[in-house]
Amino acid sequence: MADTFHDTDGLVDAVAAASFDRPPALVANAHITGVSVARALDAHDVPVIALDRNGDGVAPTSDAVAFAGAVTYPLDDADGFRADVERVADAAGTDCVAFACMDEWVRGFAETEPEGVRRPFSDAEGIERVLDKANLYALCEELGVPYPETYRVGETPVDEAAEALGFPLVVKPAHKRKFEEAFGTNVIEVEDRDELHDTVAAADEADATVLLQEKVPVETGADTSLASYVPPEGGEPLAVVGNAAVRFPRGFGTSCLVETVDEPAVRERALSVLEETGYHGISESEFVYDQDREEYVLLDINTRPWKWISMTVEAGANLPMAAYASVTDAEYEPEDRRDARWVYLRDYLNLATTDPTFWDVLSREEWTSLVSGAFESERGLTTGVYRPSDPGPTAAVIETELTDREYYCSC
């Protein structure tokens, strides 16, 4: 565990005083996804340096993190971010490997290209081909991959798009961050023209380009993603299909229970899009099941680790370690594939105790395994944050719940 969340100078001094027998991983940001990435790498003895703009995330308290500290936030000052990261890499005395857990950190590493940092994912141009939803949906059209009917504000008049889509419809960003900072979410459902125009005006005020999209008649509990690591130069992808069986809140909420499923169409469609973009690295391709079309439609692709990435590790596919091995001398061989289930207990328990329509899907045996901690040595069940053998992150979550401390993260 990092004993201290350092300021930048303190982090540089602490790293300089250490010695590394292999390239350390730079994990940014240092919250729920970050702690899962850190644990996946630490399981293979990779030293982890957690980076963030403040110390309020849960990852710095994990035993999987060797050092933690602040660097300039890339959206505030890209040049300052680059300079800070280069100082950390120089202090390490060896190249470092970048793992970015939110889009702005992905772009920070890709666009500024800090010296001394190896990037196990595409350059800025390759990332943009995926993250720009207008481009993504154009590729889907070419490849015959179903996607929701979508219009870009600025290219199509708002009222014309609304007439084509009908109400309710969904407003979402072409790029997430500015929209999320303005609205606190990356999806808004609007019921009428007045609400639509107000939302578009607020997005314009925040300088956030938005898309208007049909409200897909999704089958609740059928959301499915391809979790993958695609190596550079056309290597064989390492991939697991996961079903977000439970979300909190239900519908558009965040995943709180995900399990492996066999959906060949999801795998094939996601990989075809990734191949066409030329993107390599870790990604999550998100699909929902459209009840009217009676098939899966692609909503989005995240070019980074995400909240439930530890489920892939439990299933035998350690995506962070595969990415690390691709740019270092480390070796990694995936384990035999197995069924796996992941649960984020904070949100799952909140849902179970506040939504009378939800029925617990965990078995008595699974609850016993969770409470006892036996799931850590058994196979098939894993968690986000909670692990009795590494209690710091769980304690940090509880502390956040009991105080007015806030930490922004889309996860």
C-alpha positions as a Python dict, from the first residue, in 0.01 Angstrom:
ca = {
    (1, 'M'): (0, 0, 0),
    (2, 'A'): (118, 354, -71),
    (3, 'D'): (177, 502, 274),
    (4, 'T'): (112, 855, 147),
    (5, 'F'): (-63, 1024, -141),
    (6, 'H'): (218, 1258, -239),
    (7, 'D'): (219, 1590, -415),
    (8, 'T'): (416, 1574, -739),
    (9, 'D'): (750, 1664, -583),
    (10, 'G'): (701, 1411, -305),
    (11, 'L'): (600, 1141, -553),
    (12, 'V'): (910, 1202, -763),
    (13, 'D'): (1131, 1182, -453),
    (14, 'A'): (964, 860, -332),
    (15, 'V'): (993, 690, -671),
    (16, 'A'): (1355, 801, -707),
    (17, 'A'): (1439, 638, -374),
    (18, 'A'): (1303, 302, -494),
    (19, 'S'): (1451, 51, -734),
    (20, 'F'): (1257, -141, -998),
    (21, 'D'): (1350, -470, -1162),
    (22, 'R'): (1085, -421, -1430),
    (23, 'P'): (896, -123, -1574),
    (24, 'P'): (639, 10, -1326),
    (25, 'A'): (281, 70, -1437),
    (26, 'L'): (136, 420, -1420),
    (27, 'V'): (-234, 378, -1339),
    (28, 'A'): (-448, 691, -1381),
    (29, 'N'): (-696, 769, -1240),
    (30, 'A'): (-677, 599, -903),
    (31, 'H'): (-1032, 495, -820),
    (32, 'I'): (-1255, 189, -864),
    (33, 'T'): (-1126, 85, -1206),
    (34, 'G'): (-774, 183, -1107),
    (35, 'V'): (-766, -50, -807),
    (36, 'S'): (-882, -342, -1026),
    (37, 'V'): (-608, -272, -1280),
    (38, 'A'): (-352, -242, -1000),
    (39, 'R'): (-455, -576, -850),
    (40, 'A'): (-444, -748, -1190),
    (41, 'L'): (-87, -627, -1244),
    (42, 'D'): (28, -682, -885),
    (43, 'A'): (-77, -1048, -917),
    (44, 'H'): (213, -1076, -1162),
    (45, 'D'): (452, -871, -947),
    (46, 'V'): (428, -556, -1158),
    (47, 'P'): (496, -247, -943),
    (48, 'V'): (215, 7, -964),
    (49, 'I'): (234, 385, -933),
    (50, 'A'): (-115, 537, -899),
    (51, 'L'): (-162, 886, -1046),
    (52, 'D'): (-452, 1124, -994),
    (53, 'R'): (-531, 1489, -940),
    (54, 'N'): (-610, 1427, -572),
    (55, 'G'): (-594, 1148, -317),
    (56, 'D'): (-966, 1089, -271),
    (57, 'G'): (-988, 778, -490),
    (58, 'V'): (-982, 428, -339),
    (59, 'A'): (-679, 286, -524),
    (60, 'P'): (-399, 454, -323),
    (61, 'T'): (-504, 258, -14),
    (62, 'S'): (-462, -80, -188),
    (63, 'D'): (-175, -313, -110),
    (64, 'A'): (-139, -350, -487),
    (65, 'V'): (-18, 12, -517),
    (66, 'A'): (346, 85, -438),
    (67, 'F'): (333, 464, -474),
    (68, 'A'): (57, 718, -525),
    (69, 'G'): (61, 1087, -598),
    (70, 'A'): (-69, 1388, -784),
    (71, 'V'): (9, 1495, -1137),
    (72, 'T'): (-140, 1780, -1332),
    (73, 'Y'): (-485, 1694, -1466),
    (74, 'P'): (-453, 1661, -1845),
    (75, 'L'): (-770, 1860, -1917),
    (76, 'D'): (-640, 2150, -1708),
    (77, 'D'): (-290, 2165, -1854),
    (78, 'A'): (-175, 1905, -2107),
    (79, 'D'): (182, 2035, -2109),
    (80, 'G'): (192, 2029, -1729),
    (81, 'F'): (62, 1672, -1730),
    (82, 'R'): (332, 1565, -1973),
    (83, 'A'): (604, 1733, -1768),
    (84, 'D'): (486, 1573, -1443),
    (85, 'V'): (463, 1224, -1593),
    (86, 'E'): (808, 1260, -1747),
    (87, 'R'): (948, 1355, -1406),
    (88, 'V'): (797, 1040, -1252),
    (89, 'A'): (932, 820, -1533),
    (90, 'D'): (1277, 978, -1505),
    (91, 'A'): (1276, 921, -1128),
    (92, 'A'): (1191, 553, -1182),
    (93, 'G'): (1512, 508, -1379),
    (94, 'T'): (1332, 291, -1633),
    (95, 'D'): (1047, 326, -1879),
    (96, 'C'): (697, 309, -1732),
    (97, 'V'): (381, 158, -1883),
    (98, 'A'): (66, 370, -1903),
    (99, 'F'): (-280, 247, -1798),
    (100, 'A'): (-547, 515, -1833),
    (101, 'C'): (-883, 447, -1669),
    (102, 'M'): (-1088, 743, -1799),
    (103, 'D'): (-1107, 903, -2142),
    (104, 'E'): (-925, 1223, -2048),
    (105, 'W'): (-629, 1027, -1912),
    (106, 'V'): (-628, 812, -2227),
    (107, 'R'): (-609, 1126, -2438),
    (108, 'G'): (-354, 1278, -2201),
    (109, 'F'): (-108, 993, -2256),
    (110, 'A'): (-184, 954, -2628),
    (111, 'E'): (-181, 1322, -2725),
    (112, 'T'): (117, 1440, -2518),
    (113, 'E'): (329, 1123, -2558),
    (114, 'P'): (547, 1165, -2245),
    (115, 'E'): (905, 1048, -2287),
    (116, 'G'): (992, 736, -2090),
    (117, 'V'): (634, 605, -2104),
    (118, 'R'): (532, 302, -2309),
    (119, 'R'): (171, 306, -2424),
    (120, 'P'): (1, -36, -2472),
    (121, 'F'): (-280, 121, -2673),
    (122, 'S'): (-326, 317, -2995),
    (123, 'D'): (-207, 667, -3065),
    (124, 'A'): (-438, 968, -3053),
    (125, 'E'): (-557, 920, -3411),
    (126, 'G'): (-645, 557, -3352),
    (127, 'I'): (-831, 638, -3032),
    (128, 'E'): (-1026, 917, -3197),
    (129, 'R'): (-1153, 681, -3467),
    (130, 'V'): (-1324, 485, -3189),
    (131, 'L'): (-1430, 756, -2943),
    (132, 'D'): (-1590, 983, -3203),
    (133, 'K'): (-1938, 834, -3208),
    (134, 'A'): (-2025, 984, -3548),
    (135, 'N'): (-1726, 803, -3697),
    (136, 'L'): (-1802, 488, -3497),
    (137, 'Y'): (-2160, 470, -3623),
    (138, 'A'): (-2047, 539, -3981),
    (139, 'L'): (-1821, 233, -3955),
    (140, 'C'): (-2112, 32, -3816),
    (141, 'E'): (-2316, 132, -4120),
    (142, 'E'): (-2040, 13, -4354),
    (143, 'L'): (-1992, -316, -4170),
    (144, 'G'): (-2359, -395, -4119),
    (145, 'V'): (-2332, -374, -3740),
    (146, 'P'): (-2666, -258, -3593),
    (147, 'Y'): (-2663, 71, -3400),
    (148, 'P'): (-2931, 314, -3276),
    (149, 'E'): (-3069, 574, -3514),
    (150, 'T'): (-2860, 882, -3437),
    (151, 'Y'): (-2829, 1248, -3545),
    (152, 'R'): (-2548, 1492, -3467),
    (153, 'V'): (-2659, 1836, -3350),
    (154, 'G'): (-2513, 2089, -3590),
    (155, 'E'): (-2540, 1858, -3887),
    (156, 'T'): (-2914, 1798, -3854),
    (157, 'P'): (-3157, 2062, -3717),
    (158, 'V'): (-3275, 1970, -3368),
    (159, 'D'): (-3646, 1976, -3453),
    (160, 'E'): (-3591, 1770, -3768),
    (161, 'A'): (-3405, 1505, -3569),
    (162, 'A'): (-3674, 1505, -3302),
    (163, 'E'): (-3942, 1457, -3566),
    (164, 'A'): (-3757, 1154, -3704),
    (165, 'L'): (-3686, 999, -3365),
    (166, 'G'): (-4000, 1082, -3172),
    (167, 'F'): (-4019, 1125, -2794),
    (168, 'P'): (-3882, 1020, -2557),
    (169, 'L'): (-3534, 1036, -2710),
    (170, 'V'): (-3181, 1026, -2575),
    (171, 'V'): (-2925, 1307, -2569),
    (172, 'K'): (-2565, 1189, -2538),
    (173, 'P'): (-2223, 1342, -2600),
    (174, 'A'): (-2001, 1290, -2901),
    (175, 'H'): (-1723, 1297, -2638),
    (176, 'K'): (-1812, 1230, -2277),
    (177, 'R'): (-1614, 1449, -2041),
    (178, 'K'): (-1748, 1803, -2093),
    (179, 'F'): (-2102, 1665, -2105),
    (180, 'E'): (-2052, 1465, -1784),
    (181, 'E'): (-1911, 1768, -1603),
    (182, 'A'): (-2210, 1977, -1712),
    (183, 'F'): (-2484, 1722, -1640),
    (184, 'G'): (-2333, 1464, -1402),
    (185, 'T'): (-2419, 1182, -1643),
    (186, 'N'): (-2340, 1078, -2000),
    (187, 'V'): (-2700, 1001, -2103),
    (188, 'I'): (-3010, 1221, -2070),
    (189, 'E'): (-3358, 1109, -2167),
    (190, 'V'): (-3588, 1394, -2271),
    (191, 'E'): (-3965, 1378, -2294),
    (192, 'D'): (-4060, 1677, -2510),
    (193, 'R'): (-3930, 1959, -2730),
    (194, 'D'): (-3895, 2213, -2449),
    (195, 'E'): (-3680, 1975, -2246),
    (196, 'L'): (-3480, 1887, -2557),
    (197, 'H'): (-3404, 2250, -2646),
    (198, 'D'): (-3309, 2329, -2285),
    (199, 'T'): (-3069, 2033, -2277),
    (200, 'V'): (-2911, 2118, -2612),
    (201, 'A'): (-2868, 2480, -2502),
    (202, 'A'): (-2701, 2373, -2177),
    (203, 'A'): (-2470, 2140, -2369),
    (204, 'D'): (-2380, 2421, -2608),
    (205, 'E'): (-2302, 2644, -2309),
    (206, 'A'): (-2066, 2372, -2183),
    (207, 'D'): (-1908, 2346, -2530),
    (208, 'A'): (-2020, 1981, -2551),
    (209, 'T'): (-2110, 1843, -2894),
    (210, 'V'): (-2414, 1618, -2862),
    (211, 'L'): (-2597, 1348, -3050),
    (212, 'L'): (-2971, 1284, -3053),
    (213, 'Q'): (-3051, 915, -3050),
    (214, 'E'): (-3355, 693, -3050),
    (215, 'K'): (-3453, 547, -2716),
    (216, 'V'): (-3382, 182, -2786),
    (217, 'P'): (-3649, -51, -2643),
    (218, 'V'): (-3390, -249, -2451),
    (219, 'E'): (-3445, -574, -2272),
    (220, 'T'): (-3358, -507, -1909),
    (221, 'G'): (-3074, -723, -1786),
    (222, 'A'): (-2954, -814, -2138),
    (223, 'D'): (-2684, -547, -2180),
    (224, 'T'): (-2374, -724, -2311),
    (225, 'S'): (-2017, -613, -2377),
    (226, 'L'): (-1708, -752, -2538),
    (227, 'A'): (-1416, -701, -2303),
    (228, 'S'): (-1098, -732, -2505),
    (229, 'Y'): (-730, -670, -2549),
    (230, 'V'): (-634, -641, -2915),
    (231, 'P'): (-256, -659, -2965),
    (232, 'P'): (-77, -444, -3223),
    (233, 'E'): (-2, -569, -3570),
    (234, 'G'): (-297, -804, -3601),
    (235, 'G'): (-232, -1051, -3318),
    (236, 'E'): (-504, -1276, -3179),
    (237, 'P'): (-743, -1076, -2954),
    (238, 'L'): (-794, -1182, -2593),
    (239, 'A'): (-1167, -1141, -2532),
    (240, 'V'): (-1449, -1220, -2289),
    (241, 'V'): (-1820, -1145, -2335),
    (242, 'G'): (-1988, -1012, -2022),
    (243, 'N'): (-2356, -952, -1946),
    (244, 'A'): (-2437, -657, -1717),
    (245, 'A'): (-2725, -851, -1565),
    (246, 'V'): (-2790, -592, -1293),
    (247, 'R'): (-2750, -214, -1305),
    (248, 'F'): (-2804, 53, -1043),
    (249, 'P'): (-3027, 236, -1100),
    (250, 'R'): (-3193, -12, -1329),
    (251, 'G'): (-3208, 87, -1695),
    (252, 'F'): (-2938, 348, -1758),
    (253, 'G'): (-2749, 291, -1432),
    (254, 'T'): (-2396, 167, -1371),
    (255, 'S'): (-2313, -205, -1376),
    (256, 'C'): (-2323, -374, -1036),
    (257, 'L'): (-2339, -743, -1135),
    (258, 'V'): (-2175, -879, -1451),
    (259, 'E'): (-2129, -1239, -1561),
    (260, 'T'): (-1975, -1424, -1853),
    (261, 'V'): (-2204, -1528, -2138),
    (262, 'D'): (-2164, -1691, -2477),
    (263, 'E'): (-2280, -1443, -2743),
    (264, 'P'): (-2084, -1504, -3067),
    (265, 'A'): (-2264, -1224, -3252),
    (266, 'V'): (-2148, -967, -2997),
    (267, 'R'): (-1790, -1090, -3017),
    (268, 'E'): (-1783, -1096, -3396),
    (269, 'R'): (-1945, -757, -3443),
    (270, 'A'): (-1727, -584, -3184),
    (271, 'L'): (-1405, -729, -3322),
    (272, 'S'): (-1503, -636, -3678),
    (273, 'V'): (-1543, -272, -3576),
    (274, 'L'): (-1218, -270, -3379),
    (275, 'E'): (-1035, -426, -3670),
    (276, 'E'): (-1172, -165, -3910),
    (277, 'T'): (-1062, 122, -3685),
    (278, 'G'): (-715, -28, -3645),
    (279, 'Y'): (-735, 27, -3269),
    (280, 'H'): (-517, -185, -3043),
    (281, 'G'): (-527, -202, -2665),
    (282, 'I'): (-785, -271, -2395),
    (283, 'S'): (-1144, -184, -2479),
    (284, 'E'): (-1507, -248, -2388),
    (285, 'S'): (-1761, -265, -2671),
    (286, 'E'): (-2110, -203, -2527),
    (287, 'F'): (-2423, -357, -2677),
    (288, 'V'): (-2788, -356, -2571),
    (289, 'Y'): (-3056, -597, -2687),
    (290, 'D'): (-3318, -416, -2896),
    (291, 'Q'): (-3654, -587, -2842),
    (292, 'D'): (-3801, -445, -3164),
    (293, 'R'): (-3508, -540, -3387),
    (294, 'E'): (-3461, -864, -3189),
    (295, 'E'): (-3083, -827, -3200),
    (296, 'Y'): (-2791, -658, -3024),
    (297, 'V'): (-2706, -299, -3122),
    (298, 'L'): (-2372, -130, -3052),
    (299, 'L'): (-2392, 178, -2830),
    (300, 'D'): (-2032, 266, -2755),
    (301, 'I'): (-1671, 149, -2732),
    (302, 'N'): (-1451, 253, -2439),
    (303, 'T'): (-1080, 253, -2527),
    (304, 'R'): (-963, 184, -2171),
    (305, 'P'): (-1020, -38, -1868),
    (306, 'W'): (-1358, 1, -1696),
    (307, 'K'): (-1533, -76, -1370),
    (308, 'W'): (-1577, -455, -1400),
    (309, 'I'): (-1247, -543, -1570),
    (310, 'S'): (-1159, -773, -1278),
    (311, 'M'): (-1433, -1008, -1407),
    (312, 'T'): (-1218, -1081, -1712),
    (313, 'V'): (-926, -1169, -1482),
    (314, 'E'): (-1148, -1411, -1291),
    (315, 'A'): (-1259, -1562, -1623),
    (316, 'G'): (-895, -1637, -1710),
    (317, 'A'): (-817, -1335, -1929),
    (318, 'N'): (-602, -1081, -1744),
    (319, 'L'): (-635, -796, -1995),
    (320, 'P'): (-407, -550, -1806),
    (321, 'M'): (-130, -808, -1787),
    (322, 'A'): (-167, -895, -2155),
    (323, 'A'): (-134, -525, -2237),
    (324, 'Y'): (169, -487, -2009),
    (325, 'A'): (341, -789, -2164),
    (326, 'S'): (293, -645, -2514),
    (327, 'V'): (531, -355, -2445),
    (328, 'T'): (777, -519, -2203),
    (329, 'D'): (982, -836, -2173),
    (330, 'A'): (721, -988, -1941),
    (331, 'E'): (544, -1305, -2048),
    (332, 'Y'): (174, -1371, -2004),
    (333, 'E'): (-32, -1674, -2100),
    (334, 'P'): (-411, -1664, -2050),
    (335, 'E'): (-557, -1930, -1825),
    (336, 'D'): (-822, -2178, -1935),
    (337, 'R'): (-1144, -1988, -1984),
    (338, 'R'): (-1405, -2032, -1709),
    (339, 'D'): (-1740, -1885, -1610),
    (340, 'A'): (-1716, -1585, -1380),
    (341, 'R'): (-1942, -1343, -1197),
    (342, 'W'): (-1849, -995, -1069),
    (343, 'V'): (-2038, -783, -816),
    (344, 'Y'): (-1987, -431, -687),
    (345, 'L'): (-2141, -463, -343),
    (346, 'R'): (-2190, -93, -268),
    (347, 'D'): (-2429, -45, -561),
    (348, 'Y'): (-2576, -395, -548),
    (349, 'L'): (-2678, -358, -182),
    (350, 'N'): (-2810, -9, -247),
    (351, 'L'): (-3031, -144, -524),
    (352, 'A'): (-3147, -443, -320),
    (353, 'T'): (-3250, -225, -26),
    (354, 'T'): (-3414, 62, -217),
    (355, 'D'): (-3587, -93, -519),
    (356, 'P'): (-3881, -315, -422),
    (357, 'T'): (-3901, -455, -777),
    (358, 'F'): (-3551, -603, -761),
    (359, 'W'): (-3497, -959, -641),
    (360, 'D'): (-3156, -1071, -517),
    (361, 'V'): (-2981, -1294, -775),
    (362, 'L'): (-2689, -1403, -557),
    (363, 'S'): (-2717, -1747, -401),
    (364, 'R'): (-2672, -1828, -32),
    (365, 'E'): (-2342, -1995, -123),
    (366, 'E'): (-2221, -1682, -301),
    (367, 'W'): (-2315, -1459, -7),
    (368, 'T'): (-2134, -1695, 229),
    (369, 'S'): (-1828, -1687, 8),
    (370, 'L'): (-1835, -1307, -5),
    (371, 'V'): (-1881, -1257, 369),
    (372, 'S'): (-1616, -1513, 462),
    (373, 'G'): (-1371, -1395, 198),
    (374, 'A'): (-1348, -1748, 56),
    (375, 'F'): (-1422, -1613, -294),
    (376, 'E'): (-1064, -1484, -308),
    (377, 'S'): (-921, -1837, -315),
    (378, 'E'): (-1210, -2005, -496),
    (379, 'R'): (-1299, -1967, -863),
    (380, 'G'): (-1595, -1808, -1032),
    (381, 'L'): (-1680, -1505, -816),
    (382, 'T'): (-1501, -1173, -778),
    (383, 'T'): (-1574, -817, -672),
    (384, 'G'): (-1512, -453, -742),
    (385, 'V'): (-1316, -293, -453),
    (386, 'Y'): (-1418, -531, -169),
    (387, 'R'): (-1152, -785, -77),
    (388, 'P'): (-1088, -883, 285),
    (389, 'S'): (-720, -948, 209),
    (390, 'D'): (-685, -590, 81),
    (391, 'P'): (-920, -389, 305),
    (392, 'G'): (-797, -34, 240),
    (393, 'P'): (-1013, 40, -67),
    (394, 'T'): (-1329, -86, 104),
    (395, 'A'): (-1255, 130, 406),
    (396, 'A'): (-1207, 426, 172),
    (397, 'V'): (-1550, 365, 11),
    (398, 'I'): (-1715, 350, 354),
    (399, 'E'): (-1539, 670, 460),
    (400, 'T'): (-1666, 844, 146),
    (401, 'E'): (-2022, 728, 221),
    (402, 'L'): (-2007, 857, 579),
    (403, 'T'): (-1856, 1198, 501),
    (404, 'D'): (-1913, 1480, 255),
    (405, 'R'): (-1597, 1395, 63),
    (406, 'E'): (-1664, 1363, -309),
    (407, 'Y'): (-1467, 1206, -591),
    (408, 'Y'): (-1577, 1237, -952),
    (409, 'C'): (-1565, 920, -1156),
    (410, 'S'): (-1806, 794, -1420),
    (411, 'C'): (-1771, 445, -1267),
}
